[in-house]
């Protein structure tokens, strides 16, 4: 290579920076928005509540609340947030199954309470009837028998209240709460 060629080459490189390789800027980094958590709890009436602020969970439900993590989202350079991907159908189905099981469990619990109270009431009534039959009338029975009949009568009132409460829950409260929560009525009958 001669000197003229070297000078011409240097002249072109220095005079025409366009011909020089362009410097590339690094691609902007995607920022990840912190994970979000959603807290869920069910109150005494069976209403499901959701919040992002754990401080809003009433104290008596804190130990029964569940935490759900929302998938991280990516923030684009312009500040827009790409939403978290949708849960796969299997996750949605398992969540749906879990809700259905919770409502069924609530319904079954009240049905069990109703059944136990009715059985207890029947047993108490049989005991009372046998005492009355034995003595003909509480008025002629000894004091201990009359006191026992009195206790049985109180227990019968208590069990009747339990039966009334269970029927009210099964016939009025649970269906109304389920309707408010968007729960299909069939979940309570299954």
N, C-alpha and C positions, 0 to 999 in steps of 0.2 A: 504494500500500500504506500502510495506516495503522500507527500505532505499536502498536496492540493486536495486530495480525496478526503483526508482527515479534516481539513479546515472546512470543506464544503459540508461534510457530515455534521460537524459541530455547529455550523451556521444554521443548518436546517433544524436541528434539535433545539437550539436556543431561540431561534427566530420564530419558529412555529410550534409553540407548546401544545397545540392541538394534536400534533402528531405523536407527542409523548403519551405513554400509557396513562390512562385516566386513573386517578385514585378513587377507589370505591369506598363509599361510606358503609360502615357496618349496619346491618339490618337492625331496625329498632327492636328492642327487646319487648316481648309481651309481658305485661305485668299480670300477676295472678291476684285476683281479688280474694281476700281471706274467706275461708269456709264460713258458711252461715249455719247456724244451728236453730232448729225449730223445736220447741218444747211442747209436748202434748200431755194433757191430763183429762180425766173424766171425773166430773163432779158427782155428788150423791144422787142426782137425778138422772145420771147417765149421759149428760150432755158433754160432748168432746170439745175441749178448748185447745187452741193453738196460739203460741206467742213466740217471738224471737227474744224476748226479755225474760230471763229466768226470775227476775224480781217480781214479775206480775203473777207468778204462780202462788196461789194461796198456800199458807204454811201447811195446812192439814193435807194438801195434795202433793207436796214436794217429794215425799218418799215414794209416791205412786206415779210420778210423772215419767215420761219417756223422752229421751233426747234423740232427735233425728238430725243427721248431718246432711246438709245440702252440698252437692258436689261443687268443687271449686269452679270458678268461672274465669275466663281470660279477658283481660282488658286490652283493647286495641290501642295503638298510639294516639288516636283521636279522642280517647277517653270513653268510647262506647264499650259496653260490656256485652260480651257474647253470652247468652243464657246458658245455664247448665244443661247438659244433654238430658233428654227425657229418660226416665227409668225404663229399663227393659220391661216387657210385658210380664215376665215372670215375677219381678219385684212388685209390680202393681198388683198382680194377682195375689201374691202372698200378703201384701198389705190389706187387700180387700178381704181375704180369708181371715186374717187376724181380727179385723173389725167385725166381721160376721160372727166369729167365735166369741168375741167379747159380748156382743148383744145376745147371742144364744145363752151364754153363761149367766148373764143378768136375768134373763127370762126363766131359765131353769132354776136359778137360786130362789126366785119368788115362788115358782111352782112347788119346789121342795118345801119351802116354809109353809105354804098353804097345806100341803099334804100332811106334814108333821103336826100342824095345829089342828087339822080336822081329825087326825088319828087320836091326838091327845084329848080333844073334846069328846070324842066318842068313848074313850076309855073312862074319862071322868063321869060322863053321863051314865054309863053302865054301873060304875061304883056307887053313884048317888042313888040310882034306881034300886040297886040291891039293898042299900041301907033302908030306904023308904019301905020297900017291900017287906023286909024283915020286921020292921017295927010298925008298919001300917001308916004311921004319921010321925013327922019329926016331933010333934008335941008330946007324944007318949014315950019317945026314945030317951035313953039316959043323956045326961048333959054332954058327955064325951062324944056321943054319936051326933047330937045336935051341933056341936062345935065342928065336928068333921064335915057334916053336911054344909055348914056355913063356909068352911074353907073350900070345899068342892065348888060351891056356888060362886065364890070369888074367882077360883081358877077357871070356871066355865066362862065367866065374864071376860077374863083376860084372854082366853083362847079365842073367844068370839071376836074380840078386838083385833087379835093377830090375824084371824081369818079375813075380817073385813079389810084390814090394811093390805094383805096379800092380794085379795081380789081387786082392790082399788088400783094397786100397782100394776097388776096384770091386765086389767081391763081399761084403765084410763091413763095412768102416768107413763108407763113404758111405751105404749103406742104413740102417745103425744110427743114424748121425748125423741122417739125414733123418727117420727115425722119431721120434727124440727131439725134433726141431724141429717135428714135426707136418707135415712135407712129404709130399705124396702120392707114392707110389712111382713113378708114371708120369713124374714130372718127371725122374727119373734115366735113364729108358729112352728118352726122346724125343731 
